[in-house]
Amino acid sequence: MNDVSPVGQASDDGTALAQAIAAAGDRLGLAVPAAAHGALARYATALWRWNEQINLTRHTDVEKFVSRDVADSVAIAAHLATGERVLDVGTGGGVPGVILSLLRPDLRVELSDSVGKKARAVRGILAETGRVLPVHDGAAQDLVARRAARDPFDTLVVRAVAPLVKLLTWFEPVCGSFGRMLVVKGPRWEEEKRDARHRGLVKKVTVRRVAAWPIPGSDNESVLLEVRRRAPAGPPAGRGR
């Protein structure tokens, strides 16, 4: 296992870390553009440095960063159309939003976090890496509602934020204000979906699995759920005369 870290990386220009990220991605069969390796290394270095001041991630080595953060982002990216407006809800240290912007420069990515100190941290990470992405603090559902009439978001991406019941409690009331939500979940997703249905939270939206990929080192898998507003019921068909 390659244990390249920010400490080791600080002694060079980031080439070693970029190469380690590329090698880990190749081992996992991830579709990571070669042009993104250097930028991913700069981002990981800044993320890990800020993580020493504020808890942003547990994935603090190359293997975990690539097998979890990059792998999840690659899976999400495959389901985004060219030029989509994307909001990363509960971005924390910038995953998956920052990584999506590196993998897919065509996307219009914005980041949000309701915790002010995390929003400030990700602004610092972006400044260190030379990235320019809008960062919002406060409740994402309020932002989504405000943007509904002007530049609404096509897709909200959500990872490691809250159980599905909480996510739907927050966003089902504003489901007409954005296109859809893509949610990364673990092996308990079916249980979470049943709980949401039991609580009446899928009356306005549909929830379906659109992708799955293995979690390295375990027998479990991550899944990608798509949440969309249900199409309004049409008028009853008239009787023929």
C-alpha positions as CSV (number, residue, x, y, z in Angstrom):
1,M,0.0,0.0,0.0
2,N,1.3,3.5,-0.9
3,D,1.3,5.7,2.2
4,V,2.2,9.0,0.5
5,S,0.9,11.8,2.8
6,P,1.0,15.6,2.9
7,V,4.1,15.4,5.1
8,G,6.0,13.4,2.5
9,Q,4.5,15.3,-0.4
10,A,5.7,18.7,1.0
11,S,9.3,17.8,0.1
12,D,8.6,17.8,-3.6
13,D,6.4,19.5,-6.2
14,G,3.5,17.0,-5.7
15,T,4.6,14.7,-8.5
16,A,5.0,11.7,-6.1
17,L,1.5,12.2,-4.7
18,A,0.0,12.6,-8.2
19,Q,1.7,9.4,-9.3
20,A,0.4,7.6,-6.3
21,I,-3.2,8.8,-7.0
22,A,-2.9,7.7,-10.6
23,A,-1.6,4.3,-9.6
24,A,-4.4,3.7,-7.0
25,G,-7.0,4.8,-9.6
26,D,-5.6,2.4,-12.2
27,R,-5.7,-0.5,-9.7
28,L,-9.3,0.2,-9.0
29,G,-10.2,0.7,-12.7
30,L,-11.4,4.3,-12.2
31,A,-11.9,6.6,-15.1
32,V,-9.8,9.4,-13.9
33,P,-8.4,11.8,-16.6
34,A,-4.7,12.0,-16.6
35,A,-4.9,15.8,-16.6
36,A,-6.7,15.6,-13.2
37,H,-4.0,13.8,-11.3
38,G,-1.9,16.8,-10.4
39,A,-5.0,18.8,-9.4
40,L,-6.2,15.9,-7.2
41,A,-2.8,15.8,-5.5
42,R,-2.9,19.5,-4.7
43,Y,-6.5,19.2,-3.4
44,A,-5.7,16.2,-1.3
45,T,-2.6,18.0,0.2
46,A,-4.7,21.1,1.1
47,L,-7.6,18.9,2.5
48,W,-5.3,16.9,4.7
49,R,-3.6,20.0,6.0
50,W,-6.8,21.7,6.9
51,N,-8.0,18.4,8.4
52,E,-5.4,18.9,11.1
53,Q,-7.3,22.0,12.3
54,I,-10.9,20.9,11.8
55,N,-12.3,17.4,11.3
56,L,-13.2,17.2,7.6
57,T,-12.3,13.7,6.6
58,R,-11.2,10.3,7.8
59,H,-9.6,9.4,4.4
60,T,-6.2,10.8,5.1
61,D,-4.0,8.5,2.9
62,V,-3.9,7.9,-0.8
63,E,-5.6,4.5,-0.7
64,K,-8.6,5.8,1.2
65,F,-8.8,9.0,-0.6
66,V,-8.9,7.3,-4.0
67,S,-10.9,4.2,-3.1
68,R,-13.6,6.2,-1.3
69,D,-13.6,9.9,-2.2
70,V,-12.4,9.7,-5.8
71,A,-14.3,6.4,-6.5
72,D,-17.6,7.9,-5.3
73,S,-17.1,11.0,-7.3
74,V,-16.3,9.0,-10.5
75,A,-19.6,7.1,-10.0
76,I,-21.5,10.3,-9.6
77,A,-19.8,12.0,-12.6
78,A,-21.0,9.2,-14.9
79,H,-24.6,10.2,-14.2
80,L,-24.2,14.0,-14.9
81,A,-24.9,15.5,-18.3
82,T,-22.6,18.0,-19.9
83,G,-22.8,21.5,-18.3
84,E,-25.1,20.6,-15.4
85,R,-25.5,23.0,-12.5
86,V,-24.6,20.9,-9.5
87,L,-24.8,21.7,-5.8
88,D,-22.8,19.7,-3.4
89,V,-24.9,19.6,-0.2
90,G,-23.0,19.2,3.0
91,T,-19.7,19.4,1.2
92,G,-17.5,19.3,4.4
93,G,-14.0,19.4,3.0
94,G,-15.2,19.5,-0.6
95,V,-16.1,15.9,-1.4
96,P,-17.6,15.2,-3.9
97,G,-18.0,18.7,-5.3
98,V,-14.4,19.8,-5.7
99,I,-13.4,16.4,-7.1
100,L,-16.3,16.5,-9.5
101,S,-15.1,19.9,-10.8
102,L,-11.7,18.4,-11.4
103,L,-13.0,15.3,-13.1
104,R,-15.5,17.2,-15.2
105,P,-14.5,20.8,-15.9
106,D,-17.7,21.2,-18.0
107,L,-19.9,21.1,-14.8
108,R,-21.0,24.2,-13.0
109,V,-20.3,23.1,-9.4
110,E,-21.2,25.0,-6.3
111,L,-20.6,23.9,-2.7
112,S,-22.7,24.3,0.4
113,D,-22.4,23.5,4.1
114,S,-24.6,24.5,7.0
115,V,-21.6,24.5,9.4
116,G,-19.9,27.9,9.0
117,K,-16.5,26.7,10.0
118,K,-16.6,23.9,7.4
119,A,-17.6,26.4,4.7
120,R,-14.7,28.6,5.7
121,A,-12.4,25.7,5.6
122,V,-13.4,24.7,2.1
123,R,-12.9,28.3,1.0
124,G,-9.4,28.1,2.3
125,I,-8.8,24.8,0.6
126,L,-10.0,26.2,-2.7
127,A,-7.8,29.3,-2.3
128,E,-4.7,27.1,-1.7
129,T,-5.4,25.0,-4.8
130,G,-6.3,27.9,-7.1
131,R,-9.8,26.7,-7.6
132,V,-12.7,29.1,-8.0
133,L,-16.1,27.6,-6.9
134,P,-19.0,29.3,-5.1
135,V,-19.3,28.3,-1.5
136,H,-22.5,28.8,0.4
137,D,-23.1,28.5,4.2
138,G,-26.5,28.0,5.7
139,A,-29.3,25.5,4.9
140,A,-29.0,24.1,1.4
141,Q,-32.8,23.8,1.0
142,D,-33.1,27.5,1.5
143,L,-30.5,28.2,-1.1
144,V,-32.3,25.8,-3.5
145,A,-35.6,27.5,-3.0
146,R,-34.0,31.0,-3.6
147,R,-32.4,29.8,-6.8
148,A,-35.6,28.2,-8.2
149,A,-36.5,31.2,-10.3
150,R,-33.0,32.1,-11.3
151,D,-30.4,29.5,-12.4
152,P,-32.0,26.5,-10.6
153,F,-29.8,23.6,-9.9
154,D,-30.1,20.6,-12.2
155,T,-28.7,18.1,-9.6
156,L,-28.0,18.1,-5.9
157,V,-25.3,15.7,-4.9
158,V,-25.3,14.4,-1.3
159,R,-22.7,12.1,0.4
160,A,-22.3,11.2,4.1
161,V,-24.7,13.9,5.2
162,A,-27.8,12.3,6.9
163,P,-30.2,9.3,6.7
164,L,-32.6,9.4,3.8
165,V,-35.5,10.3,6.1
166,K,-33.8,13.5,7.1
167,L,-32.7,14.3,3.5
168,L,-36.3,13.9,2.3
169,T,-37.7,15.9,5.3
170,W,-35.4,18.8,4.2
171,F,-35.8,18.6,0.4
172,E,-39.1,17.0,-0.4
173,P,-41.0,20.3,0.3
174,V,-38.8,22.0,-2.3
175,C,-38.6,19.1,-4.8
176,G,-40.1,21.3,-7.5
177,S,-37.2,23.8,-7.1
178,F,-34.4,21.6,-8.6
179,G,-34.1,18.8,-11.1
180,R,-33.1,15.8,-9.0
181,M,-30.9,14.6,-6.2
182,L,-28.1,12.0,-6.4
183,V,-27.4,10.5,-3.0
184,V,-24.5,8.1,-2.2
185,K,-25.5,5.5,0.3
186,G,-24.2,2.3,1.9
187,P,-25.6,-1.2,2.4
188,R,-28.5,0.1,4.6
189,W,-30.1,2.1,1.8
190,E,-33.1,-0.3,1.4
191,E,-33.8,0.0,5.1
192,E,-33.6,3.8,4.9
193,K,-36.0,3.8,1.9
194,R,-38.5,1.6,3.7
195,D,-38.4,4.0,6.7
196,A,-38.9,7.0,4.4
197,R,-41.9,5.3,2.8
198,H,-43.4,4.4,6.2
199,R,-43.1,8.0,7.2
200,G,-44.9,9.2,4.0
201,L,-41.9,10.9,2.6
202,V,-42.0,9.4,-0.9
203,K,-45.4,10.7,-1.9
204,K,-44.0,13.6,-3.9
205,V,-40.7,11.9,-5.0
206,T,-39.4,8.7,-6.4
207,V,-36.3,7.0,-5.1
208,R,-34.4,4.5,-7.2
209,R,-31.0,2.9,-7.3
210,V,-29.1,3.9,-10.5
211,A,-25.6,2.5,-9.7
212,A,-23.6,0.4,-7.3
213,W,-19.9,-0.2,-6.8
214,P,-17.8,-2.2,-4.3
215,I,-16.4,-0.8,-1.1
216,P,-12.8,-1.9,-1.1
217,G,-11.8,-4.1,1.9
218,S,-15.4,-5.2,2.6
219,D,-18.2,-7.3,1.2
220,N,-20.5,-4.3,1.0
221,E,-21.1,-1.8,-1.8
222,S,-22.0,1.8,-2.2
223,V,-25.0,2.8,-4.2
224,L,-26.2,5.9,-6.0
225,L,-29.8,6.8,-5.4
226,E,-31.7,9.2,-7.7
227,V,-34.5,11.2,-6.1
228,R,-36.9,12.9,-8.5
229,R,-40.1,14.7,-8.2
230,R,-43.1,12.6,-9.1
231,A,-44.8,13.6,-12.3
232,P,-48.2,15.2,-11.5
233,A,-51.1,13.0,-12.1
234,G,-53.0,13.9,-15.2
235,P,-56.8,14.3,-15.4
236,P,-58.8,11.1,-15.6
237,A,-59.4,9.8,-19.1
238,G,-62.8,10.8,-20.4
239,R,-65.2,8.1,-21.6
240,G,-65.6,7.6,-25.3
241,R,-68.8,8.8,-26.9
